Amino acid sequence: MLKLGEQIRDEISKLIMLQKVKDPRVSTFLSINRVEVARDLAYAKVYVSSFLNESQVKKGVEGLNSAAGFIQSSIAKKLSIYKFPKLTFVEDTSIKEGFDMVNKLNRLEEAERQNDEENSSSNEKESE
């Protein structure tokens, strides 16, 4: 299932990058993070993210869901499996949330460093 998910992810990414999906809502800046395929191959959940703003990502996911039939048939022709899963695209905010968390940690670290510098310089003045 993991290997099939990776193959599907690669193929969807290629379709997006080569602009084969004609829906104007689907941007080449959309990224396919992972694909979770059900054991019975009935469904596959495709996680989509981007550093675009939230509304653009939502529109992109809507566009991908509209084009799901085209995407499924395009990929099914390339992969030789007996049953191709129905694709459902969902927004994945984990990368953006991780990026925001790193930025917050960096800001906290910088503020702490400045606070330490201020405290050490005021302690030096008091000791004089």
C-alpha positions as CSV (number, residue, x, y, z in Angstrom):
1,M,0.0,0.0,0.0
2,L,2.8,2.4,0.8
3,K,4.5,1.8,-2.5
4,L,1.3,2.2,-4.4
5,G,0.6,5.5,-2.5
6,E,4.1,6.7,-3.5
7,Q,3.5,5.9,-7.1
8,I,0.1,7.7,-7.1
9,R,1.7,10.7,-5.4
10,D,4.5,10.8,-8.0
11,E,2.0,10.6,-10.9
12,I,-0.3,13.3,-9.5
13,S,2.7,15.5,-8.9
14,K,3.8,15.1,-12.5
15,L,0.3,15.9,-13.8
16,I,0.2,19.1,-11.7
17,M,3.8,20.1,-12.7
18,L,3.1,19.5,-16.4
19,Q,-0.1,21.4,-16.1
20,K,-2.1,18.4,-17.5
21,V,-5.0,19.3,-15.0
22,K,-6.7,22.1,-16.9
23,D,-8.7,23.4,-14.0
24,P,-7.6,27.1,-13.4
25,R,-7.8,26.6,-9.6
26,V,-5.0,24.0,-9.7
27,S,-1.7,25.8,-9.3
28,T,1.7,24.3,-10.0
29,F,2.6,25.5,-6.5
30,L,0.4,22.8,-5.0
31,S,2.4,19.9,-3.5
32,I,1.2,16.4,-2.9
33,N,2.6,15.3,0.5
34,R,1.3,11.8,0.8
35,V,-1.3,9.4,-0.4
36,E,-3.1,7.0,2.0
37,V,-4.5,4.0,0.1
38,A,-7.3,1.8,1.7
39,R,-6.5,-1.9,2.0
40,D,-9.3,-2.8,-0.3
41,L,-8.1,-0.3,-2.9
42,A,-11.5,1.4,-2.8
43,Y,-10.3,4.8,-1.8
44,A,-7.2,6.9,-1.5
45,K,-6.8,10.1,0.4
46,V,-4.4,12.6,-1.2
47,Y,-2.9,15.2,1.1
48,V,-2.3,18.6,-0.6
49,S,-0.3,21.5,0.7
50,S,1.4,24.7,-0.5
51,F,2.9,27.9,0.8
52,L,0.2,29.8,-1.0
53,N,-2.5,31.5,1.1
54,E,-5.2,29.3,2.7
55,S,-7.9,30.3,0.2
56,Q,-5.8,29.5,-2.8
57,V,-5.0,26.1,-1.4
58,K,-8.7,25.4,-0.7
59,K,-9.5,26.4,-4.3
60,G,-6.7,24.2,-5.6
61,V,-8.1,21.2,-3.6
62,E,-11.6,21.9,-5.0
63,G,-10.1,22.0,-8.5
64,L,-8.3,18.7,-7.9
65,N,-11.5,17.1,-6.6
66,S,-13.3,18.3,-9.7
67,A,-10.6,16.8,-11.9
68,A,-10.4,13.6,-9.8
69,G,-12.0,11.4,-12.6
70,F,-9.5,12.7,-15.2
71,I,-6.6,12.2,-12.7
72,Q,-7.7,8.6,-11.8
73,S,-8.1,7.6,-15.5
74,S,-4.7,9.1,-16.4
75,I,-2.9,7.3,-13.7
76,A,-4.8,4.0,-14.1
77,K,-3.5,3.8,-17.6
78,K,0.1,4.0,-16.4
79,L,-0.2,1.7,-13.4
80,S,-1.1,-2.0,-13.9
81,I,-3.3,-2.7,-10.9
82,Y,-6.6,-4.6,-11.0
83,K,-8.6,-1.9,-9.2
84,F,-7.7,1.8,-9.0
85,P,-8.8,3.7,-5.9
86,K,-11.2,6.6,-5.9
87,L,-9.2,9.7,-5.1
88,T,-10.2,12.3,-2.5
89,F,-8.1,15.4,-2.2
90,V,-7.8,17.1,1.2
91,E,-5.9,20.1,2.4
92,D,-2.8,19.3,4.5
93,T,-1.7,22.2,6.7
94,S,1.0,20.3,8.6
95,I,3.9,21.7,6.6
96,K,2.7,25.2,7.0
97,E,2.0,24.7,10.7
98,G,5.5,23.2,11.2
99,F,7.0,26.2,9.4
100,D,5.0,28.6,11.6
101,M,6.1,26.7,14.7
102,V,9.8,27.0,13.7
103,N,9.3,30.8,13.2
104,K,7.7,31.2,16.6
105,L,10.5,29.2,18.3
106,N,13.1,31.4,16.5
107,R,11.4,34.6,17.6
108,L,11.2,33.3,21.2
109,E,14.8,32.4,21.1
110,E,15.8,35.8,19.8
111,A,13.6,37.6,22.4
112,E,15.2,35.5,25.2
113,R,18.7,36.3,23.9
114,Q,17.9,40.0,23.9
115,N,16.5,39.7,27.4
116,D,19.6,38.0,28.6
117,E,21.8,40.7,27.0
118,E,19.8,43.4,28.7
119,N,20.0,41.7,32.1
120,S,23.8,41.1,31.8
121,S,24.4,44.7,30.8
122,S,22.2,46.1,33.7
123,N,24.0,43.7,36.1
124,E,27.4,45.1,34.9
125,K,26.2,48.7,35.5
126,E,25.0,47.8,39.0
127,S,28.3,46.3,40.0
128,E,30.3,49.4,39.0
